[in-house]
Structure formats: structure tokens, C-alpha cells
């Protein structure tokens, strides 16, 4: 009795990796409701996202330039945290013009929040340096 080799299972074609439009908009740094309807309509493939990043269409360039911008972009442009935006009543997306007006006005809360953000960054850096020193110290110790 001879046994024939079992055929290998057929390989399935790989389906492209996709993401929700909200995820793609976040990766592109734009406010989803301001994007075109066809962008919002269905999943975005990794390939489509890469193409949008490499060759942004006019609508994407315009949104990035003038907004409305999502909270993460507003916070970054003001050099504060997204929590600082909420603490100071800024919950809606803002245009570049509105962000520039806040910077020009230079309210006291903006100075306070920037100082808080700078302190947080200093503490994060201190902890990174501490952890790196501990890791280096651990490598120098002989094992028991």
C-alpha cells in the first residue's frame, strides 16, 4: 500500500489591510467631518493611506493648511495638551486663523498651560534618563 503525499492547502490571496475612515483621518492629521464624503464612506486601505500621504490631493492639502483641525493638531500648534484645551473650554475643531488669533491674543491660560506642558516634558525626559541609567547599570552588574 503506497501513500500519496497530501497536497498542500491552497494559499488564500491576502486581503489588503484596511482601517476605518476615522483612523485614517487621525493618521493624516485632519478632522474627519471636514473630509470629502467619499473618504468618509468606507474603509481606507493601507495602500490608499500611503498614497494620500505621498501625493496629497488638494482637499487634504487645504485641510492641513487651513483646517478645521482636530483637537490633537490644535493642541500641538498651541504647544499645549489636549487636556489643556478641554480645561479652557476649547472643545470644537479650530481653523488655522482661529489658532493664530489665540496665539496673537496670548491669554494668560495659554502661558500657564504651556508652562505646565514644559514641566511635563522635563519630567518625562528625567524619567527616560533615569530608566536608561538603571538599564545600563543592570548590564554592568555580574549575574548571580
C-alpha positions as CSV (number, residue, x, y, z in Angstrom):
1,X,0.0,0.0,0.0
2,X,1.6,3.3,-1.1
3,X,0.5,6.5,0.3
4,X,0.5,9.6,-1.8
5,X,1.6,12.9,-0.4
6,X,-1.1,15.1,0.9
7,X,-1.5,18.2,-1.2
8,X,-0.6,21.4,0.4
9,X,-3.6,23.6,1.2
10,X,-4.2,26.3,-1.3
11,X,-3.0,29.7,-0.3
12,X,-5.5,32.4,0.1
13,X,-5.0,35.7,-1.5
14,X,-4.1,38.3,1.1
15,X,-6.8,40.8,1.7
16,X,-5.5,44.4,2.0
17,X,-5.3,45.8,5.5
18,X,-8.0,48.4,5.9
19,X,-9.0,50.9,8.6
20,X,-12.0,53.0,9.4
21,X,-12.1,56.5,7.9
22,X,-11.7,58.0,11.4
23,X,-8.5,56.1,11.9
24,X,-7.2,57.2,8.5
25,X,-8.2,60.8,9.2
26,X,-6.3,60.7,12.6
27,X,-3.2,59.3,10.8
28,X,-3.5,62.1,8.2
29,X,-4.0,64.8,11.0
30,X,-7.3,66.0,9.6
31,X,-10.8,66.5,11.0
32,X,-13.0,63.7,9.6
33,X,-16.3,65.6,9.2
34,X,-14.4,68.1,7.0
35,X,-13.1,65.4,4.6
36,X,-15.0,64.6,1.4
37,X,-18.0,62.2,1.6
38,X,-16.2,59.5,-0.5
39,X,-13.4,59.5,2.1
40,X,-15.9,59.1,4.9
41,X,-17.9,56.5,3.1
42,X,-15.9,53.3,3.6
43,X,-12.7,51.7,4.7
44,X,-9.4,53.0,3.7
45,X,-6.6,50.6,2.7
46,X,-3.1,50.9,3.9
47,X,-2.1,51.4,0.3
48,X,-4.6,54.3,-0.1
49,X,-3.4,55.9,3.1
50,X,0.2,55.7,1.9
51,X,-0.8,57.2,-1.4
52,X,-2.6,60.1,0.3
53,X,0.5,60.8,2.4
54,X,2.9,60.7,-0.6
55,X,0.6,62.6,-3.0
56,X,-1.9,64.6,-1.0
57,X,-4.9,65.7,-3.1
58,X,-6.0,69.4,-3.0
59,X,-8.6,68.8,-0.3
60,X,-6.1,67.2,2.0
61,X,-3.5,70.0,1.5
62,X,-6.2,72.6,2.1
63,X,-7.5,70.9,5.3
64,X,-3.9,70.6,6.6
65,X,-3.2,74.3,5.8
66,X,-6.5,76.0,7.0
67,X,-8.5,73.4,9.0
68,X,-10.7,72.9,10.7
69,X,-8.1,71.0,12.7
70,X,-8.8,68.1,15.1
71,X,-8.0,68.7,18.8
72,X,-4.6,66.9,18.6
73,X,-3.5,69.3,15.9
74,X,-4.9,72.4,17.7
75,X,-3.1,71.3,20.9
76,X,0.2,70.7,19.0
77,X,0.0,74.1,17.3
78,X,-0.7,75.8,20.6
79,X,2.1,73.8,22.3
80,X,-0.3,72.5,25.0
81,X,-2.0,69.2,25.8
82,X,-5.5,68.2,24.6
83,X,-6.5,68.1,28.3
84,X,-5.5,71.8,28.5
85,X,-7.8,72.6,25.6
86,X,-10.7,71.0,27.5
87,X,-9.8,72.7,30.7
88,X,-10.0,76.0,28.9
89,X,-13.3,75.4,27.0
90,X,-11.8,74.6,23.6
91,X,-13.7,71.5,22.6
92,X,-14.5,72.3,19.0
93,X,-12.2,72.0,16.0
94,X,-10.5,75.2,15.2
95,X,-9.2,76.8,11.9
96,X,-5.7,77.9,11.4
97,X,-7.0,81.5,11.6
98,X,-8.6,80.8,15.0
99,X,-5.4,79.2,16.3
100,X,-3.4,82.2,15.1
101,X,-5.8,84.6,16.9
102,X,-5.4,82.7,20.2
103,X,-1.6,82.9,19.8
104,X,-1.8,86.6,18.9
105,X,-4.1,87.3,21.9
106,X,-1.7,85.4,24.1
107,X,-4.2,84.8,27.0
108,X,-2.9,84.1,30.5
109,X,-4.3,80.5,30.4
110,X,-2.1,79.8,27.3
111,X,1.1,80.8,29.1
112,X,0.1,78.7,32.2
113,X,-0.7,75.6,30.1
114,X,2.5,76.0,28.1
115,X,4.4,76.1,31.4
116,X,2.6,73.0,32.6
117,X,3.4,71.2,29.3
118,X,7.0,72.2,29.5
119,X,7.2,70.8,33.1
120,X,5.6,67.5,31.9
121,X,8.1,67.2,29.1
122,X,11.0,67.9,31.5
123,X,9.7,65.2,33.9
124,X,9.3,62.7,31.0
125,X,12.9,63.4,30.0
126,X,14.2,62.9,33.5
127,X,12.4,59.6,33.8
128,X,13.8,58.4,30.4
129,X,17.3,59.3,31.6
130,X,16.8,57.6,34.9
131,X,15.5,54.4,33.2
132,X,18.4,54.4,30.8
133,X,20.9,54.8,33.6
134,X,19.2,51.9,35.5
135,X,19.3,49.7,32.4
136,X,22.9,50.5,31.8
137,X,23.7,49.8,35.5
138,X,21.9,46.5,35.3
139,X,24.0,45.4,32.3
140,X,27.2,46.2,34.2
141,X,26.3,44.1,37.2
142,X,27.5,40.5,37.3
143,X,24.8,37.9,37.3
144,X,24.4,35.7,40.4
